[in-house]
Every structure is written in C-alpha cells, then in structure tokens.
Amino acid sequence: MLTWVVVGLLWILCAFAAGYIAGNKDRSVWTWFLLGIPFGIFALIAISALEKKVPPTWICPRCKRANALTSNFCGDCGHAQVRPAPDEKRT
C-alpha cells in the first residue's frame, strides 16, 4: 500500500516538474501539467527535450539588433521598421 502512495506522489511530482519546465521554456504550464498527470515521467522527458520558444523578430538594417516583430522601432537606434505593403487583390 505504501509503495503505491510513493509511486503516486512521484507521478504527481513529475506533473508539477513538467509544468515548471514548460513555464521556463515559454510553453503552457497548465497543458504540460495536465499532460504530466496521465503520462508522468514521459511528459517530463518530452518537455525537457523541447527547445525554448523564440518569438519572431526583425533585424534592424542600421544597427543589426534583433527586435520583436510587433515593435515598430528599433530599441537601440530608433530606426523605423519598414514593412512591405500588403498585396492588392486583383479582380
């Protein structure tokens, strides 16, 4: 009986660890915690193998700094991001 309690606690600990690691890798904490409940150590191994999410960026042509794609100006030199004009639909 005690063995099953220890195994169950370790299984839940794996779920918490999977959620914690997912949060550090900019992934959904709750999704990985919930995946960790039925899959335990396997979810922990899977999230450990995944790389951290990297947001899309644009490179400033003036100072070569990477900026978030949502920013309109470079954080270092203030250069405006040049966005391509949307294609017009031809009818």
C-alpha positions as CSV (number, residue, x, y, z in Angstrom):
1,M,0.0,0.0,0.0
2,L,2.8,2.4,0.9
3,T,4.5,1.7,-2.3
4,W,1.5,2.9,-4.4
5,V,1.3,6.1,-2.4
6,V,5.0,6.8,-3.0
7,V,4.6,6.0,-6.7
8,G,1.5,8.2,-6.9
9,L,3.4,11.1,-5.2
10,L,6.3,10.8,-7.6
11,W,3.9,10.7,-10.6
12,I,2.3,14.0,-9.4
13,L,5.7,15.4,-8.7
14,C,6.6,14.7,-12.4
15,A,3.5,16.5,-13.5
16,F,4.5,19.6,-11.4
17,A,8.0,19.4,-12.7
18,A,6.8,19.2,-16.3
19,G,4.6,22.3,-15.8
20,Y,7.5,24.2,-14.2
21,I,10.0,23.3,-17.0
22,A,7.3,24.2,-19.6
23,G,6.9,27.7,-18.0
24,N,10.7,28.2,-18.2
25,K,10.6,27.4,-21.9
26,D,7.7,29.8,-22.6
27,R,5.2,27.0,-23.1
28,S,1.8,26.4,-21.5
29,V,2.3,25.4,-17.8
30,W,-1.3,24.0,-17.4
31,T,-1.1,22.0,-20.6
32,W,2.1,20.3,-19.6
33,F,0.9,19.8,-16.0
34,L,-2.2,18.1,-17.3
35,L,-0.2,16.0,-19.7
36,G,2.1,15.1,-16.8
37,I,-0.8,13.6,-14.8
38,P,-1.5,10.7,-17.1
39,F,1.9,10.4,-18.7
40,G,4.2,11.2,-15.7
41,I,7.9,10.8,-16.4
42,F,7.2,10.6,-20.2
43,A,5.8,14.1,-20.2
44,L,8.7,15.3,-18.2
45,I,11.2,13.8,-20.7
46,A,9.2,15.2,-23.6
47,I,9.2,18.8,-22.3
48,S,12.8,18.5,-21.3
49,A,13.7,17.6,-24.9
50,L,11.8,20.6,-26.4
51,E,13.6,23.8,-27.1
52,K,12.6,27.2,-25.8
53,K,10.1,29.1,-28.0
54,V,11.8,32.0,-29.7
55,P,9.4,34.9,-30.8
56,P,9.7,36.1,-34.4
57,T,12.0,39.0,-34.8
58,W,13.1,41.5,-37.4
59,I,16.7,42.7,-37.8
60,C,17.4,46.4,-37.8
61,P,19.3,47.3,-41.1
62,R,21.1,50.2,-39.3
63,C,22.4,48.6,-36.1
64,K,21.8,44.8,-36.8
65,R,19.9,44.4,-33.5
66,A,17.1,41.8,-33.3
67,N,13.7,43.3,-32.3
68,A,10.3,41.8,-31.6
69,L,8.2,41.5,-34.7
70,T,5.4,43.6,-33.0
71,S,7.7,46.6,-32.4
72,N,7.7,49.4,-34.9
73,F,11.0,50.9,-34.0
74,C,14.5,49.5,-33.1
75,G,15.1,49.5,-29.4
76,D,18.8,50.7,-29.8
77,C,18.8,53.2,-32.6
78,G,15.1,54.1,-33.1
79,H,15.1,53.2,-36.8
80,A,11.6,52.6,-38.0
81,Q,10.7,49.1,-39.2
82,V,9.9,49.1,-42.9
83,R,7.0,46.8,-43.5
84,P,6.1,45.6,-47.0
85,A,2.9,47.0,-48.4
86,P,0.1,44.4,-48.4
87,D,-0.6,42.9,-51.8
88,E,-3.6,44.3,-53.5
89,K,-6.2,41.7,-54.7
90,R,-6.7,41.7,-58.4
91,T,-10.2,41.0,-59.6
